[in-house]
Amino acid sequence: MTTARSIGVGLISVGWMGKLHSRAYTNLPIVYPELGIRPRLVQAADTAEDRIDYARDVLGYASGTTDYREVLANPEVDVVSICAPNFLHAEIGKAAAQAGKAFWIEKPAGRSAQETQEIAAAAAAAGVISAVGFNYRNAPAIEYARSLVAGGKLGRITNIRGAFFADYSSEPKGALSWRFIRDLAGSGVLGDLMGHLADLAHYVVGPVARVSAVTSTVYTERPKLPMGQGTHFAVVEDGEMLPVENEDYAALLVAFGGDAAGAVGTLEASRVSVGPRAQYSLEVYGTEGSLLWDFERMNELQLALGRSGPHVGYTRIMAGPDFGDFGRFQPGAGTSMGYDDLKVIEARKFLQAYLGENSAHADIRDALAANRVVSAAETSAASGTWEEVAPVEGTTAARRDAGGAAETTERHDDASDAGAGGAADHGAGPAREAGGTADA
């Protein structure tokens, strides 16, 4: 019989993403019983009393508080999920590290590469495990695509095309939530969706080395939404109009480095598209084949191998038990996994890393790598020039060994040079409370 290993969990911000993290912890021992991991939901923090009640009465946390510092000081809390709005990420992430708590933080981590670097430096200095909410890389079809690229099945990678198009802000009367305010969110769709896409490109193909970007703001004003009320999906009729302070659309030309040097491509992101709901796609082209994945059809992969014969062209492949962790959720291809399942995989990788077990998961260094792409894109959009992207050591960016076989990075801690060039801020920072709309 597997020995049960109890891990105390703290949650900061009980919004949509906080609820999702909580469900992932609860479902983990059901999906992975052989691991013996038993998350205990110890304490949740939020500024809204009704959310604290929900955390206790529905999600099952033993206690709640309006001060996130109580969660970090709780001796029964071993790990903490940071699901607060972006402007709180750096403060809470650094505080968690300084409290010796392993943390699972939602992307983009910091509002800028500098803030993310500070979180990475704090984690490295404290020697704590981190994880970042890049959930799309956990899709079994993406795991299979990564193995095809790493194993050389597509030949030499020549170019990619990625597009993360969503409609969550396509309504002109959509509320001006914190996501549209630079001091609170940082960049707009660059940090929200392009960060995900940059991570996906890193994970499947390799690190981006240079970018040239353009951005635009389609709706320059939106009706005000008070902090902590509703979400960025809310529609406000006849509300006070305030300026949108970041971009709705971004397009990048990219050149890759590392083992993918020589490959180029385009990355696009939009939060105001009419038509796509969550059309998050990645196309990878090589000298011997190509593949295409779209999150709206998460359990499928379009694959073309070879340049001759009667079956040239794409074959539709359904994800099944041979793809990543698919078999943990469904018995066979055609019975689909869902978005929540990706977070269960993410929780499994995080807690295994916390226990010192092999876990090639996205951590704060991967967030720093993606954020450096975003920051370089912002600079390029302002300057009109190509910008270099400084590399980050110790990430899970795709690699190929000399034999062309897949090479997986196994990690046990956050010790790296991620903090180089930007010392961590070891102060507690300004006093703020966690709350508002959860980071999606």
N, C-alpha and C positions, 0 to 999 in steps of 0.2 A: 504494500500500500504506500502511496506517495505521502511523504511527510508534508503537512500543511505549513506554509510559510506566510505568516500574517504581516501585512504592510499597512501602516496607518496613512490614510489619505486626507489631505486638506484641499479645499477648493476656494479660490478667490474669484468671485463674481458668478452669480447664479443665473446667467442669461442662457440663450440657446446653446452656446458652445459649452458652458459650464454643465448644463443638463446632459449634453452629449458625452462629455468626459465621464460624468458620473455613471451613465448607462454603460459605457465601455468598461469601467472598473467592475461594475456589477456583473456584466456578462462574461468577463474574462475567465473565471474559474469554470464556467459552463462550457465555453468553447475550447479551453485548453486545460482540462482537468488533470492531465498528467504532470503539469508543472508544479502543482501544489501551491500556487500563489493564491492567497486569500486577501484581497484588498478590504480594508475596514474603513468605511466612510466616517471620519472622526469629527471634522469641523468645517463649516462653510462660512464664508464672509460675503456680505453684500450690504450696501447702504439702504436697500429697500427691505422693510420688515416683512412684507408679504413674500418676498423671495427667500428670506431666511426661513420663514414658516414652511415654504415649499420644500426647501432643502431638507428640513427635519422630517416633515410629515409625509412627503411623497418620495423624495430621493433616498431618505434613510440615514442622513447624517445625524450623529449623536448630539451635536450642538451647533449653534450658529452665533454669529457676532457681526457687528457693524464695523469692526476694525480688523483689517487683514493682518495686522501685526500680532494679534492674538493667535491666529492660525500658525504663523511662523514661530511663535514662542511655545506652542503646545508641544510638550514632550512626547505625546502619543502620535504626533504627525511625523511620518518619515519622508513622505513625498508630497508635493503640492502641485496642483493644476492652476495655472495662471491664465484666466480667461477674461480678464478685464479689458477695457478699451486700450487702444494703442498707446495713448499718452501716459499710461501707468505702467507699461511693460518694463521699461528700464529701471524705474524705481523699485518695483516689486521683484523683478528678476534678480537685481543686485542684492536686495534685502534677503531674498530666499537663500542665495548662495552664502551670504555672510552668516545666516542662521544655520548653515550646514544642512539645508534641505535640498534634496534632489528635486528638480522642477521640470514640469512639462508645460511649456509656454506656447501660446498660439502665435502663428506668424502675424506680422513680419518680425516678431520680437521687438527690436527698437524701431523708432520712427525714422531712423537714418542708419547708415552704415556705422557712423560714430557711436550712436547709442547701442547698437547691437554689439559692436566691438567691446564696449564697456561691460555689457552683460557677459560676454565670452571671457573677458579677462577676470571678472569676479568669480565665475564658475571655475576657471582654471586655478586661480589662487586658492580657492576653498577646497578644490579637489572633489567637487560634487558632480554627479551625473545630470545631464540635461537632455531634453527632447523637445522638438519643435513640430508644430502641427501641419506638416506637409503631407496631408493624408493621401493625395492622389497618387503618390509614388507607391503606396501600398496596394493599389489595385492589382490583382493577380495577373491581368493581361499586361500591365506595365512591367511587373517583375519578369514576365516571360520575354517581353520586348528587350529589356535590359540584358538578359542572358543571350539573346540572339545577337545583339550588337557586340557584346563582350566576347562572344565565341567566334566572331568573324563571319557569321552566316550571311550577313548583308554585304560582305566585302569591305572595302575601304569606304568609310562614311564620307559622302561628298557634300550633302546639304540637308538641312531640316527646315520644316515650316511648322510653327506652333501658333495657335490662336486660342485665347481664352476670352470668349465672347459671352456676356451675360446681359440680362434685361432688367436687373433689379433696380436700376436707376433710370430706366427708359421713360418713366412717367414724369412729365415736367412738374407736376405737383407733388412728386415724391419728396418726403420730408428731408430737411437739412439736418441730418443726424450728425454726430461727431465725425463720421467718416469724410465729410466734405470740408472740415475745418482743419487747416494745416497744423495749428498748434496741438490739436488733439490726435489727428491721424497721421500727420506727415504728408507724404504723397497720396494721391488718389488711387486710381486703378493700377498705377505702377506698384504700389505696395500691397494692394489688396489682391490683385489677380496676377500681375506680371511676376511678382515674387514667387508664386506657385509655379508659373510656367518656367521661370529661370531654374528653379530647383528641379523640375521634371527634366529639362534639357541637360542639366548637370548630371542627374542620376542615370539617365539612359545613354547619353552621348559622351559628355565630358564637360570640363569647365569652359565657360565663356571667357575669352581673353580681351576682346575689343567690342565696342558698341558704337553705333550712330543712331540717334533717335529723333523722332518728332512726337509732339503731344498736342492735344487740343481739349478745350472745355466746351462741350456742346451746350449745356445749360448753365449759364453764368449766375443764375439766382434760383433759390429754392425756398419754400416756406419753412419757418423755424419749427424745430421739434425740441422741447425741453429735455435735458439730459435725464436718462433713466426711464423715459416714456416711449413706448413703441420701439420700432426698429427702422433701419433704412428702407424697409419695404412699405412703411406707412405712407398713406396719401393724406395730405392736409389741404382742405378746401378753404380758400379765403384767409390763409395765414399770412403773417408778417414775412415779407420776402427779404432774404439776406444773401450776401454773395457766396458763391461756391469758390473755395480757395485752392482747389487742386484739380488735376486733370481727369477727364472722363475717358479719354482714348490715348493709347500710346502704340507706336510702331517702332521696332528696333531692327536694324541690320546687325548681325552678330558674326564674329569670327571666333572659332574655338581654339583652345590651347590644349596642353597635356597630350594624352594619347589620341585626341581627336583633332590635333593641329592639322590645318588644311581644310577642314570642314567649315562651311559658312551657312548662313540661314537667315530667316526672318521670324520675329516673335511679335505678335500683336495682342493687345488686350483692350477690351471695351466693357464698360458697365452700363452703357446706354443703348445697346443693340436692340432692335425690334425684330423679333423672330427667334433667334437663339435664346433658350432659357438658361442653360448652363452648358454651352457648347465649348467644352475645354478639350482641344484636340492637339495631337502631336503627330507629325509625319516625319519619318526618317528615311533618307534615300542613300543607298550605297552602290558600289560598282557591281554587286551581284544580286541585289534585291532591295526591297523597301517594305515599310510597314506603316500603318495608320491606326491611331486609337482616338476615340472620342468618348468623353465622360458620359454624355447622354446615352451612349450605348456601351456602358462601362465593361460589360462582360464579353465584349467582342474585340477581335483584333483582325484587321485586314492585312494579309501578308502575301507578298509576291517574292518568289525565289527563282532565279534563273532568267536567262534572256532568250531561250529558244524552246521549241517543243510545243505540243498541242495545248498546254495549260499555262501559257504565259499570261500574266495578269494577276489580279488579286483573288485570293481565296479567303472567304469569311470563316474565321476560326472562333468557336465558342470556348470561353474560359471553362476549365474543368479542374478536376483534382490534381492534374499535373502542373497547374499554374499556381505558383506561390502558395498562399494559405487557403485557397478556394475550398479544398476538401474539408476544412474545419467548419465551414458554414453550410455547404450544400453537398449532397451525395453525388451529383453528376451535372454535366454541362446542360445548359438550357434552363436550369432552375437558378435564377440570378441572385447574386449578392447585391447589397445595397450600400448606401453612403455610410450608415452607422457602423457597418461591419469593418470599414477601413479604419475607424477609430478604435475598434477592439484590437485590431492588429497593431495599431500604434501604441496602445496601452501595453500590450504584451511585450513589444520590443523595449519600451521604456522601463518596465518593471524588471525584465530580465537583465537589462543593463545595470539597473540599481542593485540587483543581487550579485553582480559580478560575472554574469554569464554572457557568452558571445551574443552580440546583438548589433548588427549593421543597421543602425537606425539614424534618422535625421536628428542631429543635435544642434547646439547653438552655433557651431562652426559652419554647418550647412546653411543656417539662417544668415550668417555673416556673408558667406559667399553669394547667396541670392541677393542680399541687400546691397552688396557692392555693385552688382549688375544694375540694380534699380538706381542707385546714387549716380553711377556713371551715365545712365540714360538721362537722368534729370540734368546733369551737367552738359551732356551733348545736345539735348533739346534747347538749352539756353544759348550754347556757344555755336551750334551748327557744325561742330567738328567731331571727328572720331575720338573716343576716349578709351584709355586703357583700363582694364579691370584688374586690380591687384589680386593675386592668387591667395588662397587660404589653405594652410596645411591641415591635414587630418580630416578632411571631409570625406563623404561617401561618393564623390564624383566618379563616374564610370571610368574604368581602366581596362586595358587588355594586357595579358602577359605575352611573353614571346611566342607561346604556342597558340595564342588566339583564344584560350579558354577563359571563361568568366573568372574574374578576380573580385572577391568580396572583402570589404574592409570590416574586420571584427574589432570592436572597441569595448573597453571596460571603464574608461574614465575620460575626463575632459581636459587632461593635461596636454597642452599644445602651445604653439606660439600665436594663437588667435588673438591674444591681447597685445601683441607687439605693435608699437606705434600708438597705443592708446591705453594708458593705465586705467585700471578700474577705479571708479569712485567708491571708496569704502565708507562714505558717510551715508546716513539714513535718507538724506534728501528731504525735500519739502514734505510736510505732513499732508497726505491726501488719503481719502478713503476710496476703497474699491467699490465700483458700482457702475450704473449705466448699462447700456446695451452691451452684451457679451461680444467679444471679438469673434467674427466669423472667419 
